[in-house]
Amino acid sequence: MASAPIFSQEKATSPAQKGSALKPRRKGRDEGVSLPVKAFQNEEASLNETSSAFLGRISTDSSISPEKKSPKALRRNAWKALSREKKLWKSNEFQGYLMDLYFEAKKDNDKNSQKRALRVRNHSVRVCGDRCIPKYVTNKKGEKCETGAPGGAEVHAVGGGESSYTVWTWVRWCASTWFCPLCGPKVMARRREEIKEGLEVLKSEGCGFAFVTLTFPHRVGIKLQVYMERLQKALKLFRAGRAWADVKTQFGMKGYIRAQEVTYGWNSGWHPHFHELTIFDHILNDKESKAYQTLIRDRWLKVCKKVGLIEHGKMGDARLHAVDVRIGSEPVAQEYLTKTAVWELSSRTTKAARAAGSVHPHELLALACEGDTQAKKLWAEYAVGMYSRVAVYWSPLLKKYCGIADKTDEELLQGSTDEAILGVPEATYRSIANYRYQPVILELVENNKGRIQLTSATPSKLNEKARWYSPLASPSNQRLKGVWAMHTLPGKNGTTSARQ
């Protein structure tokens, strides 16, 4: 997802000079409200370029440029990044940084931050993809209940033709859009389809749209959790009271879709902000658009100052950069606006920060996995600050109005209506997960078009694994050796091993 303007203690400059994704800015943006169609075309072109690098920025493998990565290479890199993150999350050093945050919160008598720091220590990303969903579970009353799972893992095909690929189903995923390089992109890709489907319904009814970015001045030295708590208070005040009810009536607001994004600037600190697509029951004319822009800007600045997000002397910077409202009065401009909004709302985990001097949190994760101490501390702050936050939020009843089922992130990743290509018993899958060969199995299924059988449950040596996976997967098969090599991790003294 694109980044909002970066605030720092330096003299305020134009967002375009800082590489902001809110460009192209136009002179008189508060005077005229109908942005040129060319601006949206330029924005869409930049989004198409970024989409070619899908998942590329979160990989710890820099040997392949993002533009040249195939879907299989992206999948391998995502699994590799997840394996390294698990090792980081379980390390005593990282756990110690989380406990440091706990004791700091305890010193400040911040009970909410204390709970978050303790809970995130055992986050499910530590075991993501390692176990199957059981067929039965026991509830609090001691009753045995069916989960609907087959009792083992399954491989299903997604899509058709040359673009088809395989996925694991009925596996315990962490479903974290914030922390997991494997689950995050999958969840957001499905959220993107929901947004597309909803906007098609709304456009067919003649609705109008406004794309709003809300941010605030930020600086180094303030923890992400502090900013997030203040932002939640600001959002609550922003849409509270009779005044906001009058705004909804005045402009005919039907609802909104909001997404959160976080970047980190080495010179400006944590930068959490929101992208929001507001839906109206009609396309706003120039007069209405100008009034809406002014109202949103003034109201957001007021609530930010009230909750302490705008410090003394920063109101001037906030007036220039804290709110960006894009409204297209022409139908063609509205079309480009919705295309831009779909990507911005649903690509938070797959796009790098555009602003100069800023990094995406998953780039911090890559640095942390390589041993960078500062990156580890920042990732711990990020984990505490973003734990259990909602990535994409629809206003009440908007999904129901668009005819879209309301599913959790976990539900989006589980189950399939297609017939399973391969069924794997629970014990067998556990052995596969122990050796981190989930992507290897998927590639073997794709290469052999599903003609693969698992004949052993507990392989112990590499040669046994080769015969166990497929008759075609012999140790002499150079192509498979290459696949294995991609999944080996560096061991002690520079050696490599299939398990670490």
Wavefront OBJ file of the C-alpha trace (Angstrom):
o trace
v 0.000 0.000 0.000
v 1.251 3.472 -0.656
v 2.695 5.647 2.032
v 1.266 8.892 3.278
v 3.554 11.925 3.666
v 6.412 11.644 6.090
v 6.701 14.238 8.859
v 9.993 14.977 10.513
v 11.649 17.728 12.468
v 13.176 19.062 9.261
v 11.721 22.040 7.484
v 8.458 21.089 5.778
v 8.873 20.353 2.073
v 6.585 19.233 -0.672
v 5.434 15.602 -0.474
v 6.478 15.159 -4.091
v 10.046 16.065 -3.137
v 9.940 13.431 -0.400
v 8.722 10.712 -2.772
v 5.251 10.564 -1.272
v 2.656 8.244 -2.729
v 0.104 11.001 -2.363
v 1.521 12.639 -5.433
v 0.666 13.883 -7.975
v -0.340 16.907 -5.898
v -1.742 19.860 -7.787
v -1.696 23.534 -6.982
v -5.030 24.689 -5.700
v -5.998 21.229 -4.446
v -8.349 22.960 -1.997
v -9.845 25.143 -4.722
v -10.871 22.677 -7.385
v -12.030 19.216 -6.450
v -12.268 17.408 -9.759
v -8.812 15.916 -10.260
v -7.637 15.405 -13.845
v -8.086 11.967 -15.282
v -4.425 12.022 -16.262
v -3.426 12.063 -12.605
v -5.334 8.851 -11.982
v -3.809 7.288 -15.105
v -0.316 8.079 -13.812
v -1.231 6.628 -10.416
v -2.611 3.459 -11.994
v 0.562 3.026 -14.042
v 2.683 3.220 -10.907
v 0.436 0.655 -9.207
v 0.766 -1.753 -12.120
v 4.561 -1.508 -11.845
v 4.383 -2.267 -8.143
v 2.030 -5.197 -8.621
v 4.705 -6.973 -10.684
v 6.818 -7.119 -7.524
v 4.080 -8.928 -5.544
v 5.627 -10.492 -2.454
v 9.091 -9.521 -3.633
v 9.783 -7.027 -0.871
v 9.107 -9.387 2.000
v 11.519 -12.035 0.826
v 14.905 -12.426 2.457
v 16.316 -13.819 -0.785
v 17.817 -11.011 -2.839
v 19.315 -13.229 -5.526
v 16.303 -12.770 -7.792
v 15.033 -9.302 -8.661
v 11.306 -8.786 -7.876
v 10.504 -8.077 -11.520
v 11.809 -11.492 -12.622
v 10.402 -13.691 -9.884
v 8.008 -16.425 -10.930
v 5.005 -17.380 -8.766
v 6.879 -20.498 -7.607
v 9.930 -18.446 -6.658
v 7.732 -16.021 -4.723
v 6.109 -18.913 -2.885
v 9.482 -20.441 -2.024
v 10.730 -17.099 -0.742
v 7.596 -16.603 1.361
v 8.049 -20.007 3.016
v 11.733 -19.286 3.545
v 10.969 -15.902 5.091
v 8.420 -17.560 7.388
v 10.971 -20.163 8.522
v 13.456 -17.451 9.395
v 10.810 -15.439 11.207
v 9.859 -18.463 13.307
v 13.463 -18.875 14.353
v 13.656 -15.174 15.230
v 10.374 -15.218 17.186
v 11.481 -18.194 19.278
v 14.934 -16.791 20.032
v 15.737 -15.747 23.589
v 17.012 -12.382 22.376
v 13.733 -11.419 20.692
v 11.681 -12.729 23.612
v 13.844 -10.567 25.868
v 13.019 -7.460 23.818
v 9.314 -8.214 24.210
v 9.747 -8.546 27.964
v 11.609 -5.223 28.015
v 8.535 -3.627 26.454
v 6.374 -5.352 29.060
v 8.382 -3.922 31.968
v 8.429 -0.452 30.382
v 4.624 -0.592 30.097
v 4.429 -1.802 33.697
v 6.543 1.133 34.811
v 4.161 3.498 33.011
v 1.149 1.634 34.464
v -0.063 0.844 30.940
v -2.011 -2.382 31.494
v -3.157 -2.667 27.877
v 0.423 -2.654 26.570
v 1.423 -5.163 29.261
v -1.223 -7.618 28.061
v -0.263 -7.155 24.442
v 3.435 -7.727 25.126
v 2.708 -10.973 26.994
v 0.238 -12.301 24.426
v 2.374 -11.551 21.395
v 5.243 -13.633 22.842
v 3.341 -16.790 21.930
v 1.788 -15.543 18.704
v 0.572 -18.280 16.358
v 3.038 -17.171 13.660
v 5.600 -19.230 15.612
v 3.871 -22.441 14.474
v 2.156 -21.237 11.293
v 1.650 -24.103 8.839
v 3.153 -26.729 11.136
v 0.026 -28.667 12.142
v -3.289 -29.831 10.689
v -6.703 -28.828 11.961
v -8.022 -31.742 14.046
v -11.242 -33.478 13.098
v -12.645 -33.048 16.602
v -12.056 -30.511 19.364
v -13.242 -30.332 22.966
v -15.141 -27.250 24.045
v -15.135 -25.637 27.499
v -17.911 -27.957 28.659
v -15.844 -31.028 27.793
v -18.014 -31.901 24.803
v -16.490 -33.316 21.636
v -17.325 -31.186 18.584
v -16.613 -31.651 14.903
v -14.537 -28.979 13.167
v -15.474 -29.945 9.600
v -11.857 -30.773 8.805
v -10.994 -34.174 7.277
v -8.425 -34.872 9.978
v -5.396 -34.343 7.749
v -4.004 -31.863 5.250
v -5.054 -31.636 1.600
v -3.571 -30.116 -1.532
v -6.038 -28.251 -3.754
v -5.648 -26.606 -7.145
v -6.528 -22.932 -7.486
v -7.372 -21.344 -10.825
v -7.272 -23.014 -14.193
v -5.061 -23.406 -17.223
v -1.426 -22.341 -17.174
v -2.023 -19.911 -14.306
v -3.227 -22.605 -11.899
v -1.267 -23.400 -8.743
v -1.654 -25.564 -5.647
v -2.192 -24.716 -1.984
v -2.357 -26.510 1.334
v -5.740 -26.585 3.048
v -6.991 -27.708 6.475
v -3.727 -26.549 7.995
v -3.399 -24.326 11.060
v -2.439 -20.902 9.702
v -1.747 -17.876 11.850
v -3.767 -15.728 9.364
v -1.793 -12.667 10.453
v -1.847 -9.856 7.917
v 0.701 -7.920 9.964
v 3.393 -10.468 10.816
v 3.241 -13.435 8.441
v 4.911 -13.215 5.000
v 2.916 -16.260 3.890
v -0.596 -15.632 5.244
v -0.619 -11.853 4.912
v -0.511 -11.625 1.101
v -3.070 -14.439 0.746
v -5.550 -12.776 3.087
v -5.126 -9.363 1.485
v -5.529 -10.837 -2.004
v -8.895 -12.259 -0.963
v -9.833 -8.957 0.688
v -9.017 -7.258 -2.597
v -11.538 -9.470 -4.375
v -14.150 -8.549 -1.760
v -13.510 -4.844 -2.312
v -13.702 -5.248 -6.094
v -16.985 -7.127 -5.803
v -18.452 -4.539 -3.444
v -17.416 -1.584 -5.612
v -18.977 -3.150 -8.697
v -22.292 -3.322 -6.865
v -21.986 0.269 -5.644
v -20.935 1.626 -9.051
v -23.894 -0.055 -10.705
v -26.158 1.947 -8.378
v -24.535 5.256 -9.339
v -22.658 5.814 -6.070
v -19.855 8.360 -5.770
v -16.502 7.861 -4.062
v -13.834 9.838 -2.231
v -10.411 8.423 -1.377
v -9.061 9.885 1.860
v -5.657 9.505 3.512
v -5.434 10.463 7.200
v -2.088 10.886 8.925
v -0.351 13.134 11.480
v 3.086 14.574 12.347
v 5.374 11.914 13.818
v 8.936 11.697 15.085
v 11.586 9.301 16.323
v 11.394 8.214 19.949
v 7.682 7.431 20.327
v 6.652 3.775 20.372
v 4.161 2.472 17.850
v 1.768 1.291 20.565
v 1.481 4.884 21.859
v 0.593 6.160 18.404
v -1.933 3.363 17.816
v -3.755 4.035 21.078
v -4.049 7.726 20.254
v -5.172 6.954 16.708
v -7.967 4.722 17.966
v -9.184 7.540 20.200
v -8.971 9.980 17.281
v -11.020 7.710 15.014
v -13.675 7.300 17.698
v -13.997 11.056 18.111
v -13.826 11.658 14.372
v -17.151 9.867 13.791
v -18.893 10.666 17.051
v -21.594 13.130 17.934
v -24.462 14.897 16.275
v -22.150 16.921 14.034
v -20.971 13.795 12.214
v -24.536 12.544 11.843
v -25.363 15.821 10.119
v -22.368 15.367 7.791
v -23.600 11.928 6.758
v -27.019 13.330 5.966
v -25.662 16.385 4.150
v -23.471 14.424 1.720
v -25.518 11.215 1.520
v -22.819 8.922 2.948
v -23.567 5.209 2.656
v -20.445 3.912 4.406
v -16.700 3.519 4.083
v -13.882 0.982 3.753
v -10.786 1.717 5.820
v -7.310 0.154 5.772
v -4.407 0.693 8.134
v -0.785 0.963 7.069
v 2.458 1.357 8.988
v 5.917 2.334 7.779
v 9.087 3.300 9.622
v 11.279 6.266 8.795
v 14.854 6.203 10.005
v 14.654 9.970 10.601
v 10.941 10.289 11.384
v 9.972 7.204 13.419
v 6.829 5.101 13.201
v 4.237 6.322 10.735
v 0.829 4.651 11.137
v -1.908 6.100 8.930
v -5.222 5.251 7.292
v -6.497 4.980 3.749
v -10.255 5.234 3.464
v -12.727 4.963 0.606
v -15.934 6.841 1.430
v -19.116 5.930 -0.471
v -21.885 8.427 -1.247
v -25.320 7.824 -2.730
v -24.424 10.154 -5.637
v -21.341 11.592 -7.342
v -20.430 14.831 -5.572
v -20.343 17.986 -7.667
v -17.529 20.551 -7.413
v -19.219 22.584 -4.701
v -20.008 19.543 -2.549
v -16.510 18.160 -3.031
v -14.848 21.381 -1.913
v -17.063 21.526 1.168
v -16.339 17.870 1.998
v -12.580 18.376 1.676
v -12.607 21.353 4.023
v -14.851 19.637 6.573
v -12.772 16.421 6.705
v -9.489 18.313 7.035
v -10.696 20.598 9.821
v -12.402 17.794 11.747
v -9.392 15.437 11.563
v -6.941 18.132 12.704
v -9.225 19.000 15.609
v -9.472 15.437 16.952
v -5.736 14.772 16.413
v -4.831 17.810 18.479
v -7.293 16.781 21.171
v -5.761 13.300 21.629
v -2.173 14.559 21.491
v -1.144 13.456 17.997
v -0.266 17.015 16.924
v 2.430 18.467 19.124
v 3.033 22.144 19.803
v 4.343 23.935 16.734
v 3.343 21.185 14.270
v -0.117 22.431 13.280
v 1.294 24.147 10.196
v 2.803 20.894 8.901
v -0.396 19.041 9.731
v -2.539 21.472 7.739
v -0.329 20.938 4.706
v 0.067 17.153 4.794
v -2.163 15.402 7.355
v -5.247 15.023 5.128
v -5.453 14.183 1.443
v -8.899 13.909 -0.203
v -9.281 12.778 -3.798
v -12.669 13.162 -5.457
v -13.445 12.805 -9.153
v -16.536 14.586 -10.419
v -16.491 12.907 -13.845
v -17.488 9.230 -14.274
v -14.145 8.420 -15.921
v -12.230 9.977 -13.030
v -14.396 8.008 -10.602
v -13.462 4.797 -12.421
v -9.746 5.451 -12.043
v -10.286 6.519 -8.455
v -11.903 3.201 -7.526
v -9.151 1.218 -9.255
v -6.535 3.138 -7.290
v -8.465 2.697 -4.052
v -8.814 -1.085 -4.483
v -5.048 -1.505 -4.645
v -4.289 0.973 -1.876
v -6.788 -0.617 0.513
v -5.687 -4.222 -0.018
v -1.950 -4.210 -0.742
v -0.541 -3.133 2.580
v 1.544 -6.307 3.020
v 2.955 -6.511 -0.512
v 4.157 -2.996 -1.252
v 7.273 -1.302 0.011
v 7.285 2.170 1.476
v 7.628 4.755 -1.273
v 8.846 7.679 0.813
v 12.612 8.211 0.827
v 14.192 7.020 4.060
v 11.229 4.810 4.987
v 10.958 1.024 5.106
v 8.089 -1.431 5.226
v 7.898 -3.485 8.460
v 8.680 -6.662 6.528
v 11.928 -5.055 5.428
v 12.664 -4.588 9.123
v 11.866 -8.283 9.560
v 14.386 -9.214 6.872
v 17.056 -7.121 8.588
v 16.153 -8.639 11.971
v 16.506 -12.155 10.584
v 19.970 -11.215 9.358
v 20.967 -10.252 12.905
v 20.437 -6.471 12.968
v 19.898 -5.578 16.648
v 18.054 -2.312 15.998
v 15.727 -4.039 13.524
v 14.936 -6.718 16.123
v 13.942 -4.092 18.680
v 11.824 -2.257 16.105
v 10.132 -5.508 15.052
v 9.305 -6.183 18.715
v 7.726 -2.701 18.952
v 5.807 -3.389 15.753
v 4.579 -6.756 17.060
v 3.235 -5.231 20.293
v 1.710 -2.236 18.507
v -0.072 -4.126 15.707
v -1.117 -7.274 17.551
v -4.830 -8.044 16.949
v -5.392 -4.914 14.822
v -7.837 -5.078 11.916
v -6.197 -4.543 8.531
v -9.313 -3.796 6.440
v -12.527 -2.555 8.065
v -15.948 -2.105 6.445
v -18.458 0.202 8.079
v -21.439 -1.572 9.693
v -23.903 -3.208 7.268
v -21.926 -2.159 4.168
v -20.826 -5.716 3.377
v -24.363 -6.968 3.841
v -25.656 -4.220 1.542
v -23.186 -5.348 -1.147
v -24.109 -9.020 -0.684
v -20.669 -10.073 0.593
v -20.311 -12.701 3.303
v -18.482 -11.469 6.390
v -15.562 -13.894 6.889
v -12.655 -13.798 9.292
v -9.077 -13.979 8.069
v -8.890 -17.609 9.225
v -12.001 -18.551 7.258
v -10.559 -17.017 4.105
v -7.571 -19.370 4.302
v -9.404 -22.616 5.093
v -11.445 -25.082 3.101
v -12.086 -25.432 -0.620
v -14.989 -26.361 -2.844
v -12.712 -28.194 -5.294
v -11.796 -31.841 -5.007
v -8.513 -32.520 -3.246
v -5.601 -33.492 -5.476
v -3.679 -35.049 -2.613
v -4.678 -36.091 0.886
v -2.009 -36.239 3.604
v -2.582 -37.901 7.014
v -1.876 -35.801 10.067
v 1.247 -37.716 11.109
v 2.658 -37.510 7.605
v 2.043 -33.777 7.349
v 3.698 -33.225 10.707
v 6.806 -34.959 9.395
v 6.690 -32.817 6.241
v 6.439 -29.671 8.361
v 9.330 -30.731 10.598
v 11.587 -30.854 7.535
v 9.982 -27.675 6.094
v 9.085 -29.354 2.818
v 5.547 -27.995 2.359
v 6.505 -26.016 -0.780
v 8.464 -28.978 -2.147
v 5.344 -31.150 -2.042
v 3.329 -28.453 -3.820
v 5.906 -28.225 -6.597
v 6.037 -32.005 -6.994
v 2.244 -32.119 -7.268
v 2.279 -29.365 -9.898
v 5.115 -30.916 -11.897
v 3.576 -34.394 -11.816
v 0.012 -33.121 -12.332
v -1.182 -34.660 -9.090
v 0.189 -38.151 -9.790
v 2.018 -38.491 -6.500
v 1.571 -40.785 -3.520
v 3.013 -40.620 -0.034
v 4.017 -44.119 0.998
v 5.851 -43.462 4.270
v 5.051 -41.376 7.292
v 8.362 -40.692 8.965
v 11.351 -40.219 6.639
v 14.619 -39.723 8.444
v 17.198 -39.240 5.723
v 17.341 -37.118 2.583
v 17.512 -40.156 0.254
v 14.493 -41.675 1.971
v 12.598 -38.423 1.522
v 13.271 -38.530 -2.207
v 11.753 -42.008 -2.624
v 8.976 -41.108 -0.176
v 7.734 -38.107 -2.121
v 7.584 -39.460 -5.649
v 9.171 -42.104 -7.903
v 10.363 -39.189 -10.065
v 12.039 -37.516 -7.118
v 15.204 -39.581 -6.979
v 18.426 -38.117 -5.576
v 19.898 -38.207 -9.066
v 17.194 -35.826 -10.293
v 19.149 -32.569 -10.650
v 16.021 -30.440 -10.881
v 14.743 -31.726 -7.550
v 18.173 -31.256 -6.015
v 17.858 -27.627 -7.012
v 14.462 -27.425 -5.314
v 15.925 -28.887 -2.142
v 18.831 -26.475 -2.269
v 16.409 -23.543 -2.334
v 14.925 -24.701 0.948
v 18.092 -25.476 2.878
v 19.020 -22.912 5.489
v 22.547 -21.889 6.513
v 23.802 -23.965 9.403
v 26.699 -23.599 11.766
v 30.186 -22.899 10.377
v 28.752 -22.074 6.949
v 27.342 -25.564 6.347
v 23.818 -26.228 5.118
v 21.193 -28.563 6.443
v 17.652 -29.489 5.537
v 16.522 -28.795 9.066
v 17.587 -26.096 11.467
l 1 2 3 4 5 6 7 8 9 10 11 12 13 14 15 16 17 18 19 20 21 22 23 24 25 26 27 28 29 30 31 32 33 34 35 36 37 38 39 40 41 42 43 44 45 46 47 48 49 50 51 52 53 54 55 56 57 58 59 60 61 62 63 64 65 66 67 68 69 70 71 72 73 74 75 76 77 78 79 80 81 82 83 84 85 86 87 88 89 90 91 92 93 94 95 96 97 98 99 100 101 102 103 104 105 106 107 108 109 110 111 112 113 114 115 116 117 118 119 120 121 122 123 124 125 126 127 128 129 130 131 132 133 134 135 136 137 138 139 140 141 142 143 144 145 146 147 148 149 150 151 152 153 154 155 156 157 158 159 160 161 162 163 164 165 166 167 168 169 170 171 172 173 174 175 176 177 178 179 180 181 182 183 184 185 186 187 188 189 190 191 192 193 194 195 196 197 198 199 200 201 202 203 204 205 206 207 208 209 210 211 212 213 214 215 216 217 218 219 220 221 222 223 224 225 226 227 228 229 230 231 232 233 234 235 236 237 238 239 240 241 242 243 244 245 246 247 248 249 250 251 252 253 254 255 256 257 258 259 260 261 262 263 264 265 266 267 268 269 270 271 272 273 274 275 276 277 278 279 280 281 282 283 284 285 286 287 288 289 290 291 292 293 294 295 296 297 298 299 300 301 302 303 304 305 306 307 308 309 310 311 312 313 314 315 316 317 318 319 320 321 322 323 324 325 326 327 328 329 330 331 332 333 334 335 336 337 338 339 340 341 342 343 344 345 346 347 348 349 350 351 352 353 354 355 356 357 358 359 360 361 362 363 364 365 366 367 368 369 370 371 372 373 374 375 376 377 378 379 380 381 382 383 384 385 386 387 388 389 390 391 392 393 394 395 396 397 398 399 400 401 402 403 404 405 406 407 408 409 410 411 412 413 414 415 416 417 418 419 420 421 422 423 424 425 426 427 428 429 430 431 432 433 434 435 436 437 438 439 440 441 442 443 444 445 446 447 448 449 450 451 452 453 454 455 456 457 458 459 460 461 462 463 464 465 466 467 468 469 470 471 472 473 474 475 476 477 478 479 480 481 482 483 484 485 486 487 488 489 490 491 492 493 494 495 496 497 498 499 500
